[in-house]
């Protein structure tokens, strides 16, 4: 496996280096999507879709699909990044959300509609926590926040 400085010394970017911006953008968009789905689910906002939309005969619940996709994207990003403890912690939480989401989706497909569905609630709530973590982590890692933090630290120090 090439080192992180390999691409700068050889001028050749690895597949992970090329995939990183796409993964970060995907996880940020899915995080915003999870927050929007959560806002519609918990605030009784008018939903632009039926309660149980389907693709063919397969039910597709945005409350389950979007957080599960976010878990998958964050887990893939954590595997590609492997940079610091924040990325690893988000990856661990994403693995849990991916597992709960997978169980929720399989229960939904096996049982159909109706009844009380608590694993779906856990998937959505966990997805919201993961989405907030992703957006906070991306904001903390952005160049603008890093430069402002350095500027404040320099002013305080000297």
C-alpha positions, 0 to 999 in steps of 0.5 A: 500500500503506498504511503500518503506521500506516495501520490505527492512524490510520484504525481500519481494519485491512488484510487483511494485519493481519487475516491475520497472527495466523492465519498465525503460529498456523498456522506454529506449529502446523505447526512442532510437527507437523513436530517430532512427525512427525520424532520418530516417524520418527527415534526409531522411535516407534509410528506412528499411521498406515500407512507409506504412507497414501493419500487415494484412490489418492494417497499422502500421506506425513506426512514430506513433507506436513507440512514442505512445508505448514510451508514454505508457511505460513512463506513466506506469513507472511514475505511478509505480515510483511516486518518484519525480517531474521529473518522474511526469513531464515525465508522464504528457508529456507521457500522452499527447503523448499517447493521440496524438498518439492514435488520430493519429493512429485512424485517420490513420486507419480510413482514410487509406494512403495519404494526409498531416498528421500533427498529425503524425508529432506532434506525432513524434516530441513530441515523440522525445522530450519525448525520450530526456527527458527520456534518460536525466532523466535516465542518471541523475538518474544513479548511475555513474552520481550521484556518479560523481556529489557527488564527484564534489560537495565534491571537491567544498565544501571542 
